[in-house]
Amino acid sequence: MNVSYRWLRDIVPGLEASPEEVAVRLARRGAPVEGAVSPGAELGDIVVGRVVTTGPHPNADRLSVCTVDAGAGVVHVVCGAPNVEAGSYYPFAPVGAVLPGEIRIKKSKIRGEVSEGMLCSARELGLGTDHSGIMKLEGDHRPGASFVGAMGLDDVTLDVEVTANRGDLLSHVGIARELAAAGSGNIRLPSIPGDPALSPTYAEDARAVRVGSVSITVEDADLCWRYLGAVIRGLSIGPSPAWLQERLRGAGARPINNVVDATNYVMLELGQPLHAFDLRRLTGDAIVVRRPRDDERRFVTLDGEERALGPDMLMICDIERPVAIGGVMGGQNSEVEHDTVDVLLECALFAPASIRATRRTLGMSTDASYRFERGVDPDSMRTALERAVSIMLATAGGALDGPVLDVHPRRAEPTVVPLRLARIERVLGVPFDAGRVRGLLEPLGFTVEAEDGERLDFGVPGYRSYDVSREIDLIEEVARTHGYDAFPSEAGSYRPSTVPDDPMFQLEDALRDALVALGFLEAQTPAFVGDLEGEVRVANPLNTQEPFVRRDVLPSLLRRVEYNLARGNRDVRLFEIATSFRAGNPGGPPVERSHLALVATGLREPAHWSVPDEPVTLWDLKSWAEEAARLAHPGSKVIPAAEEEGPFEPGGTFALLDEVGARIGLAGRVRQDRVDTPPWAEAVWGLEMALPAQAPPRATRIFHRPPLHPPSDRDLALLVADRTAAEEVLSLIQSSGGELLESVDIFDHYRGEGIPEGTRSLAFRLRFRAADRTLKDREVDRAVQAIVGRLKEELGVERRG
Amino acid sequence: MSETQPIDALRHLEQEALSAIAEAAEERALEEVRVAYLGRKEGKISAVMRLLGTVPAEERPALGQEANRVKEAVARAIESRGRILAGPGGGGHHDLTLPARRAWKGARHPVTQTIDDIWGIFRQMGFTRARGPEADSEWYNFVALNTPLDHPAADEQDTLYLVDSVLLRSHTSPVQMRTMEKHDPPIRIIAPGWVYRRDTYDATHTPVFLQIEGLVVDEGITFVDFKATLAEFARRYWGPDTQVRFRPSFFPFTEPSAEVDVKRVITRPDGTRQETDWLEIMGAGMVDPNVLDNAGYDSERFTGFAFGMGPARIAKLKHGVDDLRTFFDDDVRFLSQFAR
């Protein structure tokens, strides 16, 4: 909401505060000022110039040469506009002036004639769209005077942020009420120059009113709660007088013509949107407020756009056809034109939800719809209408024709809200007595309807009836008016939460800790992806390239690998924990699961002169996979995957299985067609793992006393056929080693000379130990014999050499 | 030769040798010192060693031990001096100024670290963490939070929908209702999580971002507790000199509602202190009674407060990052700056 500081001061005569102080006060009351600009901010160099003489340019038919008195002497100016008259006043940019858009005026020669400055059009000054001629200044001025001062542009426009509940603040009077309640005196409506001092009569009915040839009928009273229409005849459309233009510019609005400006003025002052129809264009001199008929599906609004109408949009119609979308925008077929003489001025109240639905469907928002959606004061409609009529009569002539038509289908009961003093203290933590509460709420327009010592019943003014209907709403008003800063800030004691700390956060933290310790950097990537990477579609996506939320996280990380490689970062180790979305039941929510993904490319460790550079290998990946799987799924396994799984190269892929053997993820070397890498880049390794739906309970560790007796180690070199997995050999050794076998490790893998084709040599180190004694060699030998026997018997594995 | 004489002579020789070593200014001089004391033929210490055979047998072990100690001490001093004289890269030794062999250093994402810090403070104040789904219903995202769908605050232009009434949550506030449905008061939680809005990417907006929700509900929780708890958080996070300001605002699910601003005091590298501008850090307020009623709580008996903040915005301010999109680039040169 753009607020003119000068306008505010005219409404609150006692307001002494500077614009900065006003901003501070409004912020304390919940309406912070986001910025402040002066409408004349860029026009400080412009002065009033009086044209002394005009004459033809000797070398150009379309140009003229003027002499201009700009205060500091008379200068020659070449001018291209046709409308300059000797004796009149115009905005003048002297040599050295800077115009909006950083245009600097220089002394120049135009077709041989010296020009020492420029006479300006409204458009060149950013004050309007008219550039057909130089902007002529009405009235008497002093040459050389500041143009900003002469035009009243030395106002300050405050950009006030209004929250969605406070439709009443979308007007100067609404903002003024807040300031007045904060101690700036009472408010009054500024006088209108040439005010005809109307006291109109009203012809009133719940559904339909006719006055002479003009009629108003509200058919759909659920959407239109009241419709006032005033007929004004004999207007002449033209530019508004300076005071009205000043007001609008101060509030950041552009003057258009006297009739439209009058409606905009009242909307900005009182918050009531108004619309003027050209009466001669209303067939049957009638207004019918109704939903569109089946054949009325297209409508051209006054911005020239054709709009598709929905069946529940409230239309303002004449007897034949729609002429406006109620509360949103008028139609091209009935708008006021330059030769309009008679108008019907609409002042209506529409159901906020209906306006909101309509403008959402149409995908448009106007000053009017914005206010109707948030609620317009039902109690000041006649004031608003009369004020707009007065301004029109004062600025465009004409006369009000007959009584004002007032169709009033829905009268709201006045709202009365009880407020218990004890409840105020219970919520705010500080006691307030009845006198204090009255002192805080009455200046805002709330009235005490009943009082019994423990409770006050407050009447709610119409302009607050949309956001104040409950006790808590009044308590907020008490707190707000008392001032949030005035409340103490002392922490009391608290009882412990009944909510356990969610173990999924703890699991995610444990995974983060583990991966950070392994040298991985945590990434964050947006969840939106293209159709190959998602199965859950966003109905109204941000863009058409990424209309899905992701199923897997790894592809997003692979793009970050590409991003890094493109910047010459060769060593990239990233991980991310994020949500995977999978299609759920039709029409229902998707299935969500936390996923861990990691990627690595480049060297195993930073290059160092003491060791040869070694890139990340399959065995690094396997250890990361085992570590991640172990933390998330105790009892999990990492096994070779079947060929061609996920985005990985065949033959080098691991499958991650949980404790019951269900697959929870894959890891492997990323295929070339899944990640775009430069030729110098190392292999890219990746992993994606689903976290469990619920974090596993953390097992309690039971203490094992470190052994007291020494171990006996035996090395066992075995010839293992290629078709036999090392894992099989290992587990057979473990299961056949008896209780003396403490551990088995593979310490060598060899193939080549001395080893038969189709086999390889695997060397195992077996450690034996007894808890209660030092083992004797023959005990250990017996155990080894047993193992060797089983190996031969079950796997055909022989000892080497 | 008296009993103590050879030992005294040895110790004297040791001192003499150590000074000569310290004075040796170049490697050749040091070699001369070595020959003079440890040389097999002419070395003075070697000479003493050779005399050992002439010492009475009962004195021999003590003297022999001392002679060995002196010989080793002198040899060590020569070696160490030699290293210095040879220069860092010389003498067949490692140049110890060469860089260390390091491992890759990992790091949590800076926004995760911000959440960690915030969580750390709330944990000290008795909070636990709760979570809820990212795809949620209109009921949890809007209606249960006292935001009718036809209210301007529930603007679907800003909300990403999946199907019918299922949407990507536009804030973490649905976790309030989901937590209250499962647990009875007292509730004291924060809920970090991703939220989604129909915003385009720019320096201060991303369509998906992290948010931290907070909720406290119990008997006797008042506006004073609300102010005190959040002001305490702000001072613990931004420093004890931080000023905290509460401004009236509007959120459908809290009443009274507030924006919370902080003004920090920054100590510059030169030691001078400077106040920042007021920074908006969170939206908050007393839980609206309708929200408590929707959760099945008795809103006459229980009161509470709720708050929400954006850790990426806080991280941006804290680390001087000028563009929120930087957090999504995941450039390793950026992320590794946040390693501990």
Interface residues (C-beta under 8 A of the other chain):
Chain A: A27 R28 R29 G30 P32 T163 A164 N165 R166 P352 A353 R356 A357 R360 E373 R374 E425 R426 V427 L428 G429 V430 R470 I472 D473 I475 E476 A479 R480 Y484 D485 F487 P488 S489 E490 A491 G492 Y494 R495 P496 S497 T498 V499 P500 D501 D502 M504 F505 R512 L515 V516 A517 L518 G519 F520 L521 E522 A523 Q524 T525 P526 A527 F528 V536 R537 V538 A539 N540 P541 L542 V549 R560 Y563 N564 R567 N569 D571 V572 R573 L574 A578 T579 F581 G587 G588 P589 P590 E592 E605 P606 H608 W609 S610 V611
Chain B: L98 P99 R101 R102 A103 W104 K105 G106 A107 R108 H109 V111 T112 M125 G126 F127 T128 R129 A130 R131 P133 E134 A135 D136 S137 D150 H151 P152 A153 E156 Q157 L160 Y161 L162 V163 D164 V166 L168 T179 K182 H183 D184 P185 P186 I187 R188 I189 P192 W194 Y196 R198 D199 T200 T206 P207 V208 L210 V216 D218 G220 T222 F223 V224 D225 K227 A228 T229 A231 E232 V244 R245 F246 R247 P248 S249 F250 P252 E255 P256 S257 A258 E259 M286 D288 P289 T303 F327 F328 D329 D330 D331 V332 R333 L335 S336 A339
